[in-house]
């Protein structure tokens, strides 16, 4: 078995890469490997820290700003290059120490060779792998050319580094991507890649218990409310205005009978009300202001629970803070209107929680998720743009989606059939057990391509 190091800008936090690192670590350890983490910031995890690996490090921020946005703080490219090299050398010393202390014989590099916000880390990791002859897995979640913030290099030096190291080409490195579109894009660049999708642990499930049983009341939800759960962060590419429009359409009088039947499942009687529940962070305040205007104009009931919901349960100033997972048992349907995703973690979470999902069919959804055979309420794959930059669905698509959602909510038997079908599919194809199977092959391939485990100076 191998002693494996996983390296990223940060670990032990709630960002998508940190969460996937946790899953990979669990799967690798279940296969008998020993795993150690190395990062610039550790959150709640135990890790070997190299502070200069963090994206928040002031020198890293300065280099990133001048490399990707505005070249203003260096008199020449040579001075920028000298700073990159100096910081890379410090990071490399830390990486070599990490490899030595934990006797690492295989390195997993998380997103550092695919995004471009940290040029010194990219060089340091590449040189460590090259000079120590370490087999490496490059785990790419997304690429700089997919990100508006990073696709515009400011000078020829940065363009050269992007061409050479994002990602690097070396026979010892096995490249892993999370979707088929990324695999095809790397193939165009002459780099073969293995697809390992994001997964979930289906040995657990969301539950009502003593801690969360009062959550509905604490969020101002009544038993007659039919709750649409939007669990993504509040950022523009999540397309949350489409969920607002779906909630508004479902609130039309013609759907009241269907909603009332669903409310009776909660033990309520009388008129039902659609409520859109937002549980994650507002990371784009200007977008949130636009959303509030859309919400008010459409007359939609919305609850923003970010002050009461976080990654983990805790008591704070005498009040409960619930986990994200605590909200799922109180939802009736998940909305997933994202316009662009590298995968579809929230879609998978909805299936894990046995909720039907209303999803926009963004490109990766169509290539990697829909072919699995899931049943879902389609929000189509086309949007129109309003004058304020917000999106909307074609009217006929919105009406059809609302009708399909209402039919599901009104029929307990159909509801159960759909969520159970999806759950069993996901458990078979996108579980930790499946991840273990895929990683067993990837680790074997990496060791073979690297000529076996070989460290040397």
SVG drawing of the C-alpha trace seen along z (x, -y; Angstrom):
<svg xmlns="http://www.w3.org/2000/svg" viewBox="-59 -50 79 52">
<polyline fill="none" stroke="black" stroke-width="0.4" points="0.0,0.0 1.1,-3.6 1.8,-6.6 -0.2,-9.2 0.1,-13.0 -2.8,-15.2 -1.9,-18.8 -4.2,-21.8 -4.5,-25.5 -6.7,-24.7 -8.3,-21.6 -10.9,-21.0 -13.3,-23.7 -16.6,-23.8 -15.5,-24.6 -16.2,-22.0 -12.5,-20.8 -12.1,-20.4 -15.2,-18.3 -14.0,-16.1 -10.6,-15.7 -12.4,-14.3 -14.2,-11.8 -11.0,-10.8 -9.2,-10.4 -11.9,-8.1 -11.9,-6.0 -8.1,-5.7 -7.9,-4.8 -10.6,-2.2 -8.3,-0.7 -5.5,-0.4 -3.5,-3.5 -2.2,-6.0 -3.1,-9.6 -1.6,-12.9 -2.7,-16.3 -0.6,-19.3 -2.1,-22.8 -1.7,-26.5 -4.7,-26.6 -6.2,-23.6 -9.7,-24.7 -10.7,-21.9 -8.4,-19.2 -5.0,-18.0 -2.5,-18.9 1.1,-19.8 1.0,-23.6 3.0,-25.6 1.6,-29.1 2.7,-30.3 0.4,-27.7 -2.7,-29.6 -4.4,-31.9 -4.8,-34.4 -1.0,-34.8 -0.2,-38.5 2.6,-37.6 0.3,-35.2 -2.4,-37.8 0.0,-40.3 1.3,-37.9 -2.2,-36.8 -3.4,-40.3 -0.5,-41.3 -0.6,-38.0 -4.3,-37.7 -5.9,-41.2 -3.7,-44.3 0.1,-44.4 0.8,-47.5 3.1,-46.5 6.2,-45.4 8.6,-47.5 9.0,-44.7 8.1,-41.0 11.6,-40.1 10.7,-41.4 7.4,-39.5 9.3,-36.4 11.9,-36.8 9.1,-37.1 7.4,-34.0 10.6,-32.0 11.5,-33.2 8.1,-32.2 8.2,-28.9 11.6,-28.0 10.2,-28.6 7.1,-26.4 9.4,-23.7 11.4,-23.5 8.2,-23.0 7.0,-20.3 10.3,-18.4 10.1,-18.5 6.5,-17.2 7.6,-14.3 10.5,-13.5 8.7,-13.7 5.8,-11.5 7.8,-9.3 5.3,-10.2 5.6,-7.9 2.6,-9.2 1.3,-12.7 -2.2,-13.9 -2.3,-17.5 -5.7,-19.1 -6.5,-21.8 -3.2,-23.5 -2.2,-22.4 -5.4,-23.4 -6.3,-26.8 -3.9,-29.7 -4.3,-31.8 -1.1,-30.5 1.8,-30.3 4.5,-29.7 2.7,-26.7 2.3,-25.2 6.1,-25.5 7.0,-24.2 4.8,-21.1 6.0,-20.4 9.7,-20.6 9.2,-18.5 7.5,-15.7 10.2,-15.9 13.3,-16.1 12.1,-13.4 10.7,-11.2 7.4,-11.0 4.4,-9.4 1.6,-12.0 -2.1,-12.2 -3.3,-15.6 -6.9,-15.9 -8.5,-18.7 -11.8,-20.1 -11.9,-23.1 -9.5,-24.9 -8.3,-28.5 -9.8,-28.9 -13.3,-28.2 -12.9,-31.0 -13.5,-34.7 -11.2,-35.9 -8.2,-33.9 -8.4,-33.5 -6.8,-36.8 -3.0,-36.7 -1.4,-40.1 2.0,-39.5 4.0,-37.0 5.6,-35.4 2.2,-34.4 1.1,-33.1 4.2,-30.9 3.7,-29.5 0.0,-28.7 1.0,-26.9 3.8,-24.9 2.3,-24.0 -1.6,-24.1 -1.5,-21.2 2.1,-19.9 2.9,-17.0 4.9,-14.2 4.6,-10.4 4.7,-10.1 1.5,-12.2 -1.9,-10.6 -4.6,-13.3 -8.0,-12.9 -11.0,-15.1 -14.6,-15.2 -16.5,-15.2 -16.3,-14.2 -16.1,-17.7 -12.9,-18.3 -11.6,-15.0 -12.3,-16.0 -10.7,-19.4 -7.5,-17.9 -7.4,-15.4 -7.4,-18.3 -4.2,-19.5 -2.6,-16.0 -3.2,-15.0 -5.1,-11.8 -7.3,-11.9 -9.4,-9.6 -12.9,-10.7 -13.7,-10.2 -17.0,-11.9 -17.8,-13.5 -19.7,-11.1 -21.6,-11.0 -21.6,-8.6 -24.9,-6.8 -24.4,-4.9 -25.9,-8.0 -29.1,-9.9 -30.7,-13.1 -32.8,-12.6 -35.1,-14.3 -33.8,-14.3 -33.9,-16.2 -31.6,-18.9 -33.3,-19.8 -36.9,-19.0 -37.7,-22.7 -36.0,-24.0 -39.2,-24.5 -40.6,-26.7 -37.2,-28.6 -37.1,-29.4 -40.7,-30.8 -42.1,-27.9 -45.6,-26.5 -46.8,-23.0 -48.8,-24.3 -45.7,-25.5 -44.4,-23.6 -40.6,-24.2 -38.4,-24.4 -34.8,-24.0 -32.0,-26.0 -28.8,-24.9 -26.2,-26.4 -24.2,-29.5 -25.8,-32.8 -23.6,-33.6 -24.7,-34.5 -23.8,-31.3 -26.2,-29.4 -29.2,-30.9 -31.3,-31.3 -33.7,-33.7 -34.9,-30.6 -35.9,-29.0 -37.7,-32.3 -39.7,-32.1 -40.5,-28.4 -41.8,-29.2 -43.9,-32.1 -45.4,-29.8 -46.2,-27.1 -48.0,-29.7 -50.5,-30.3 -54.1,-29.4 -54.2,-26.5 -51.7,-24.6 -53.3,-25.2 -55.0,-21.8 -51.8,-20.0 -49.9,-22.0 -52.7,-21.5 -52.4,-17.7 -48.7,-17.9 -49.3,-20.1 -51.6,-17.5 -48.6,-15.2 -47.2,-17.6 -50.5,-17.3 -51.7,-20.7 -55.1,-21.7 -56.3,-24.7 -54.5,-26.8 -50.8,-25.9 -48.0,-28.3 -44.8,-27.9 -41.6,-29.0 -38.2,-29.1 -35.5,-28.3 -32.0,-29.6 -29.5,-28.1 -26.0,-28.9 -23.7,-31.9 -24.4,-35.2 -21.1,-35.5 -22.2,-38.0 -24.0,-40.9 -24.9,-42.9 -26.5,-39.7 -28.5,-39.2 -29.8,-42.7 -31.0,-42.0 -32.6,-38.7 -34.5,-40.6 -36.0,-42.8 -37.1,-39.8 -38.5,-38.2 -40.5,-41.2 -41.8,-41.7 -42.9,-38.0 -44.4,-38.0 -42.5,-34.9 -42.1,-33.9 -38.3,-33.4 -36.4,-32.5 -32.6,-33.3 -31.3,-31.0 -27.6,-31.8 -27.5,-33.2 -29.1,-30.0 -27.4,-27.4 -23.7,-26.5 -21.5,-23.6 -21.8,-22.0 -24.2,-22.1 -23.3,-24.2 -24.6,-26.5 -23.8,-30.2 -24.8,-32.9 -27.5,-30.7 -29.0,-29.9 -28.8,-26.8 -26.8,-26.9 -28.1,-24.0 -26.1,-22.1 -26.9,-22.3 -28.0,-18.6 -30.6,-19.5 -32.6,-21.5 -33.1,-18.6 -35.8,-16.7 -38.0,-19.8 -37.9,-20.3 -40.4,-19.0 -38.4,-19.6 -34.9,-20.7 -34.2,-23.5 -31.0,-23.2 -31.0,-25.9 -27.3,-26.3 -26.2,-27.6 -22.6,-26.2 -21.1,-23.6 -18.0,-21.3 -20.2,-18.5 -23.5,-18.6 -22.9,-18.1 -26.2,-19.7 -28.2,-17.6 -26.6,-14.5 -27.3,-15.8 -31.0,-16.1 -31.1,-12.5 -29.3,-11.4 -31.9,-13.2 -34.7,-11.5 -36.0,-14.8 -37.2,-15.2 -35.0,-17.8 -35.9,-20.5 -32.7,-21.1 -31.4,-23.2 -29.6,-21.1 -26.2,-22.8 -23.5,-21.2 -21.9,-18.8 -25.4,-17.8 -26.2,-16.7 -22.9,-14.8 -22.3,-13.2 -25.4,-13.2 -28.5,-12.8 -27.2,-9.7 -27.1,-7.9 -30.9,-7.7 -32.2,-10.0 -35.8,-11.3 -36.0,-15.0 -38.1,-18.1 -36.3,-19.6 -35.8,-23.4 -34.6,-23.0 -31.2,-24.0 -31.9,-27.5 -32.3,-30.8 -33.1,-34.3 -31.4,-37.4 -33.3,-40.4 -32.1,-43.9 -30.7,-43.6 -28.6,-40.6 -30.7,-38.1 -31.9,-35.0 -35.4,-33.6 -36.8,-30.5 -38.9,-30.5 -42.5,-30.8 -43.6,-27.4 -40.6,-25.7 -41.4,-27.3 -45.1,-26.3 -44.2,-22.7 -41.7,-22.5 -44.3,-23.9 -46.9,-21.4 -44.5,-18.4 -43.4,-19.6 -47.0,-20.0 -47.9,-16.6 -45.1,-15.0 -46.0,-17.0 -49.6,-15.9 -48.9,-12.2 -47.2,-10.5 -46.9,-7.2 -45.2,-8.9 -43.1,-11.0 -41.7,-7.9 -41.2,-6.1 -39.1,-8.9 -36.9,-9.5 -36.3,-5.8 -35.4,-5.2 -32.9,-8.1 -31.5,-7.0 -30.7,-3.5 -29.1,-4.7 -26.9,-7.1 -26.0,-4.5 -24.9,-2.2 -22.9,-4.7 -21.9,-7.7 -21.2,-6.3 -18.1,-6.1 -17.9,-2.4 -17.8,-3.4 -15.1,-5.9 -13.0,-3.3 -13.2,-1.1 -12.1,-3.9 -9.3,-5.1 -7.9,-1.6 -7.4,-1.6 -6.0,-5.2 -3.5,-4.5 -2.3,-1.3 -2.0,-3.1 0.0,-6.0 2.4,-3.7 2.9,-1.7 3.5,-4.8 5.9,-6.1 8.0,-2.9 7.0,-1.9 7.5,-4.0 10.8,-5.8 12.0,-8.8 15.4,-10.3 17.2,-13.6"/>
</svg>
